[in-house]
């Protein structure tokens, strides 16, 4: 069975982890431009969220920059297009870049998820105050900064 699970809202995107079958076999891409997709990861999660590679923990995650850039929802709609080695994130050179509407949906990651500080090319949550001032605190109780994200205490 395949299921979507909310993992976190990151500098680039809301990350949905797909619980997948533990099949590590790599199959040819089903979507133009996608470098690869593990057979245990659903095509939809790969195409829409860049969740193309099955991790040893059984989660489907981006495998590289192409997965993030080509993700129809994560990148095109939400503006989270930069691969940071683990996830698709919002790219930024300055803090002002983080406080800007992104993607077709116009997501402002600073205001919505507390990702207001540019570090190493991506927007991160670096203080509890930033998280507390964001919509994700009010709506999801994610009011503490931990690992660059706003999390529930």
N, C-alpha and C positions, 0 to 999 in steps of 0.2 A: 504494500500500500504506500502511496506517495502522499505526504502531507506537508503543508507549508506551516512554518512556525516563525513567529516574529522573534528575531534575535536582538536587533538593536537598530537605532537610528544613528547612522554614522555621518561623518563629514560629507560623504558623497551621496548616501542613499539610506533609505530604510532597508535594512538587511533582513531578508527572509531566508531562513535556512530550510532547505528541503530535506526531509528525511527520506532516504533512498535505500534501495536494496544494496547489499554489500558486494556488488559486482564491479570490479575494478577495470574491466575490459574497456578499451577506448574504441569508439566506433567513428566512422566518418561523419563530418558535420551535416546536420539537417537544415542549417540556416546559413545563407551566404555569408562568408567571411569568418565564421566561428572556427577557430583553430582546431578545436576538438571538443568532444562531449563524451563523458563517461556513460556507458550504456545504463548504469544505475541511476543516472540523472535524467529527469524528464526534459523533453525538448522545450516545452513551454517555459520552464524555469530558466533554462539556458538562454533562450531567445529574449525573454522579457526582463530577467534580472541578472543575467550573466553568471548564473549558478550552474556551471558546466562541468566541473571536475569533482568527482567523488573523493572526499577526504577519508583518511583511515578511520575517522570517527563516524562515518556514514552520512556526512553532511555534504550537500552539493554547494560548492563555492566557486568564485571566479578563479580561473587558472592563470590569468595574465591580462595585460592591457587590452587586448582585442575583445575579450569577454565583456569588459566594462564599457568600452567605447561603443560596441554594437548592441548593448542591452537596451531594448526598446522602452522599457518603463524606467529602469534605474537611471539611464543616461538621458535619453531623448526627452522623457516626460518630467523627470525629477532633477536632472542636472548633475548626477553623481557619475562622473565619467573617468575618473583617475584611479588606476589600480595602485594600491600602496603595498603590495606584497601579500595582502590577506583579504582585502575587500575593495569594493568600488566606493570611492569617496569623492567629495566635492573638492576640486582643485582650487588653490588660492595662493597668491603671492603675498597679499596683504590682508589684514583683518577686515578692511572694507570689502574685499572680495567675498568674504564669508557672509556679510550682511547685505546680500544682493539676491534678488529673485532669480531662480535657476530653472531651466527646462520649460517645456510647454505648460506645465502645471504652475509655474511661477513660485516654486518652493524657496522660501528664505530659511536656510538651514540654521542660521543664528537664532532667529526668532522662534522657529518651530522646534528646534532640537538642541539649542544651547551650543552649537558648533560655531563659535564666534572668533576663534584665534587661529591664524594661519601659522602652521608649523610644518616644516619639511614638505611644503607644497600642497598641503591639505588642511581643511578646517577641522578643528578639534574643540572639544569642551575641556577647559583646563581649570575651571573653578566651580565650586558649588553655587556661587552667586549667578554665574551664567546659566547654569541648569535651572535654578530656581526661577529665573526670569523668563524661561522659555515655555512654550505651549505644551511640550511633552511632560513637563513637571505637573502642570495643572490637569492634563488629561490622562496621563499614564502613571503619575507618581514617580517619575524618573527625575529626581531632584539632586542627585549627588554626582559629582564628576569622578570618573574612574576609568583609566586607560584611554582617555580622549573622548569618552562617551558620557552621556547622562544615563545613570542607572538608578534603579529603585534602591533605597537604603536597606 
